[in-house]
Amino acid sequence: MKEQGTVLAPLNYQPPGYPPYPKATCISGNAVICHGIPGDKALKNGDALNIDITVIKDGYFGDTSRMFLVGEGSILAKRLVQTTFDCMWFGIDQIKPGAHLGDIGHAIQKYAEAQGYSVVREYCGHGVGKVFHEDPQVLHYGRPGTGIELQAGMIFTVEPMINAGHRDIRTMPDQWTVKTHDRSP
């Protein structure tokens, strides 16, 4: 990170009411939706893994994540990863001046639900700038034509969290790790 002049944003990140996040990145596997804390658990063939990296460069945050399959991956895991990736692009395709935030969420929700999946409601995309999570909140569900009107120059993430089962979540005792309530991928 020294060569790049960047700072790892998650390490010791502590929003009000939370303990400091203990690692430099979020790694979420299988039934973990987001904010997974990396540990010593060995990966096995078929695991689905999301790696979420956020850095600060020259006072600005950059936020990216990507899903990977360990080894071959089950048919369910492959389909879920591809559907989530497609949902992201259906959302991104809605972004243009004059569109609305609800257009993004609607496109994602419509496609996910047509594939038999559900969309997490409690976590969303967000603005990116000089603060870790800025406005606007970018919901991954919604109604077209609603929400703020998009303008040129806005910078935000589109990071849908799609579940193979129900959309309900549960937060683990570490107060960070968020899993599917029904333990589905």
C-alpha positions in Angstrom: 0.0 0.0 0.0 3.0 2.3 0.6 4.0 2.3 -3.1 0.4 3.2 -4.1 0.1 5.9 -1.4 -3.2 4.3 -0.2 -4.7 3.5 3.2 -6.9 0.4 3.8 -10.2 1.9 4.8 -11.9 -1.0 6.6 -9.1 -1.6 9.1 -10.3 -0.2 12.4 -13.3 1.5 10.7 -15.8 2.2 13.5 -19.2 3.8 12.8 -21.2 4.8 15.9 -22.4 1.8 17.8 -20.0 -0.7 16.3 -16.7 -2.2 17.4 -13.7 -1.4 15.2 -13.6 -3.6 12.1 -10.6 -5.8 12.7 -9.3 -6.5 9.2 -8.1 -4.7 6.1 -10.8 -6.2 3.8 -14.2 -7.8 3.9 -14.3 -11.4 2.7 -17.7 -13.0 2.7 -18.2 -16.7 1.8 -21.3 -18.8 1.0 -24.2 -17.7 3.4 -22.3 -14.5 4.4 -23.9 -11.6 2.6 -21.5 -8.9 3.6 -18.8 -7.6 6.1 -17.3 -11.0 6.5 -14.2 -11.0 8.7 -11.3 -12.9 7.2 -10.1 -15.8 9.4 -8.3 -19.1 9.4 -11.1 -21.2 7.9 -9.8 -23.2 5.0 -11.6 -22.7 1.7 -13.0 -25.8 0.0 -14.0 -26.7 -3.5 -17.3 -25.1 -4.4 -17.2 -22.2 -2.0 -18.5 -18.8 -3.2 -16.4 -15.9 -2.0 -16.8 -12.2 -2.2 -13.8 -10.0 -1.7 -14.6 -6.4 -1.0 -11.7 -3.9 -1.0 -11.9 -0.2 -0.1 -8.9 2.1 0.0 -8.3 5.8 0.5 -6.1 7.6 -2.1 -5.4 11.3 -1.8 -8.4 11.8 0.6 -10.9 9.9 -1.7 -12.4 6.5 -1.1 -12.4 3.7 -3.8 -14.7 0.7 -3.3 -14.8 -2.5 -5.3 -15.7 -6.1 -4.8 -16.0 -9.3 -6.9 -17.3 -12.8 -6.4 -15.2 -15.8 -7.0 -15.8 -19.5 -7.0 -13.3 -21.8 -5.3 -12.6 -24.7 -7.7 -15.5 -25.9 -9.8 -18.5 -24.5 -7.9 -21.9 -26.0 -7.7 -24.5 -25.3 -10.3 -26.4 -23.2 -7.7 -23.3 -21.2 -6.8 -22.4 -20.6 -10.5 -26.0 -19.5 -11.2 -26.2 -17.2 -8.2 -22.8 -15.6 -8.9 -23.7 -15.0 -12.6 -27.2 -13.7 -11.7 -25.7 -11.3 -9.2 -23.2 -10.1 -11.7 -26.0 -9.6 -14.3 -28.1 -7.8 -11.7 -25.2 -5.3 -11.2 -25.0 -4.6 -14.9 -28.8 -4.3 -15.3 -28.6 -1.6 -12.6 -25.6 0.1 -14.2 -27.4 0.2 -17.5 -30.0 2.5 -15.9 -27.5 5.1 -15.0 -27.7 8.3 -17.1 -28.6 11.9 -16.4 -32.4 12.2 -15.9 -32.9 8.7 -14.7 -33.8 8.0 -11.0 -32.3 5.9 -8.3 -35.5 3.8 -8.3 -34.8 2.8 -11.9 -31.5 1.1 -10.8 -33.2 -0.8 -7.9 -36.1 -1.8 -10.0 -34.0 -3.2 -12.8 -32.0 -5.3 -10.3 -35.0 -6.5 -8.3 -37.0 -7.4 -11.5 -34.2 -9.5 -12.9 -33.3 -11.2 -9.6 -36.8 -12.1 -8.7 -37.5 -13.4 -12.3 -34.5 -15.8 -11.7 -36.1 -17.0 -8.4 -33.8 -15.0 -6.1 -34.4 -12.3 -3.4 -32.8 -9.0 -2.9 -31.3 -7.9 0.5 -33.1 -4.7 1.7 -30.9 -3.7 4.7 -27.7 -3.0 2.8 -27.3 -1.0 -0.4 -24.9 0.8 -2.7 -23.8 4.2 -1.7 -22.1 7.4 -2.8 -18.3 7.4 -3.0 -16.1 10.4 -2.2 -14.4 11.8 0.8 -16.5 9.7 3.3 -16.6 5.9 3.4 -20.4 5.7 2.8 -21.9 8.9 1.4 -25.3 9.7 0.1 -27.1 8.8 -2.0 -28.1 5.4 -0.8 -28.5 3.2 -3.9 -31.2 0.6 -3.1 -31.2 -2.6 -5.1 -35.0 -2.8 -5.2 -37.6 -0.2 -5.9 -40.0 1.4 -8.3 -39.0 3.1 -11.6 -39.2 6.9 -11.6 -38.7 7.2 -7.9 -35.8 8.5 -5.8 -33.5 11.3 -6.6 -32.8 12.2 -10.2 -29.4 11.3 -11.5 -27.0 14.0 -12.7 -23.8 13.9 -14.5 -20.8 13.7 -12.2 -22.5 11.6 -9.4 -20.3 8.8 -8.1 -21.8 5.8 -6.4 -21.6 2.1 -6.1 -24.0 -0.5 -7.4 -23.4 -3.6 -5.4 -26.5 -5.8 -5.2 -26.7 -8.5 -2.6 -28.8 -11.4 -4.0 -29.9 -14.4 -2.0 -30.8 -17.9 -3.3 -33.3 -18.1 -0.5 -35.3 -15.5 1.4 -34.1 -11.9 1.7 -34.1 -12.0 5.6 -30.7 -11.4 7.3 -29.1 -12.1 10.6 -26.1 -10.2 12.1 -23.6 -12.3 14.0 -22.3 -11.6 17.5 -19.2 -9.9 16.1 -21.7 -7.1 15.0 -20.2 -7.1 11.5 -20.8 -10.4 9.7 -24.2 -10.4 8.1 -25.6 -13.8 7.0 -28.7 -15.0 5.3 -31.3 -15.9 7.9 -32.2 -19.2 6.2 -28.5 -20.1 5.7 -28.9 -20.0 1.9 -26.1 -18.8 -0.3 
